[in-house]
Amino acid sequence: MLWGGRFKSSINELAMKFSSSLDVDIRLIEEDIQGSIAHVTMLAAVGILTESESKTIRDGLSSVLTEYQSGSWKPTADLYEDVHSAVETRLTELVGSVAGKLHTGRSRNDQVATDVRLWMRKVAAEMIRLNEDWQKSLLKKAESHQNTLMPGYTHLQRGQPISLAYHLLAFAEMAERDINRWKAAQNAVSLSPLGAGALAGSTLPLDRNLTAKLLGFEGPTANALDTVSDRDFMLDALHAVSTGMIHLSRQAEELVLWSTKEWNFIRLADEVTTGSSLMPQKKNPDMAELIRGKSGRTTGNHVAFLTMMKALPLSYNRDLQEDKRLLFDSIDTYSDCLQLMTMMIDGMEVKTDRFLDDLKHDFSLATDLADWLVVQGMPFREAHHLVGKVVQWCEENGKTLPELTSTDLGQISSSFSDSAVSVLNPLTCLANKKTIGSPNPELVAGQIQNWKNRLKM
Ligand code: ARG
């Protein structure tokens, strides 16, 4: 226990268990020790500790870390309130009373804020890397499916034909925005909280610039009161996670649909599917379903965190200790989901011809026909109406658009000439697209090349 001087009796057992965060924050031990080493280095530099005291403490801290990593020292929640008290107590056991100088001018409030920021810096870089892996898997699949036609949907109704490559690239765009959110999250932890103390700095001449530099921060934070209760950077990360998980869940949903008998578009690899305990024939897309399901949890963590923060008076309040449980759970979940999604995309087998014939028997080229009329000079509204009539005619005569002959079209309206039927070909329709960002195969190939350059593939 790091406190106790003013207490007559010791803490109740349940209260101790209830308030200990050790099980959760022990994973910050490396960052905690890194921060402490910077702190005592600075204490010696400004003359508060002698160089030899500082060295004894630094060596002791390194031993605590080695002991923890080798498993020879196992801190438990019944003994310690948190990782900070555990490390300091063990340090005292190892180096004696000089350990009492470690916490000079410091509070666990600025300490924990520093630890999590250091951790976040590392994790944000890792999330960027995992998103790039997801992008690479999308890119590889897209490259080999530039000619795989499929229906594009709005309202889950067939809209216009697209290619699978184009569809997959849409997710690469989402991943890119996710990466940008992680870059912003990295940016949000560029300043050092160390030296903010409990809430109002210190009367000791602590050199906050030095500790910031030693820990790789750009400089110290400006207002100690804000610093010890600022959790915005964690909210930024939770936002990045919850949005990223929504993207993954949207792709997961599509993989579930595409692998059904009804869609019959893909086969997921055995490594990422499971069987049924009762129905021997089943191959279930459980990983995709779980990603979809877990996005509920990461959204929940985000909302729980906001709710925990709401109306907290300045500055540090113990409520804030609930932060790390939510943050760690979200990050761990997201990290697993990103890796599993990458595996699913990598191992996914596509039935390339699934929609080739199918698209000849639907109405998804209706817009192309209307565009043809526009090129002939007809106002779009009129063209839209006329093609509506064509669809109606088809329905009455048991035909679909690509099955129409120029005689059929001529019978419906004199506005159509022979060349109209040429746009009704699902195989060539993509090449007619003119606009930037469309599924024109040449543009898609260009996009693939840009992505490959960007991802150094
Ligand atoms: N375990 C605490 C947390 O995670 C560390 C800070 C404790 N500060 C305090 N004044 N009790 O927030």
Boltz pocket constraint, residues with backbone or C-beta under 6 A from the ligand:
constraints:
  - pocket:
      binder: B
      contacts: [[A, 19], [A, 21], [A, 25], [A, 81], [A, 82], [A, 108], [A, 109], [A, 112], [A, 316], [A, 317], [A, 318], [A, 320], [A, 321]]
      max_distance: 6.0
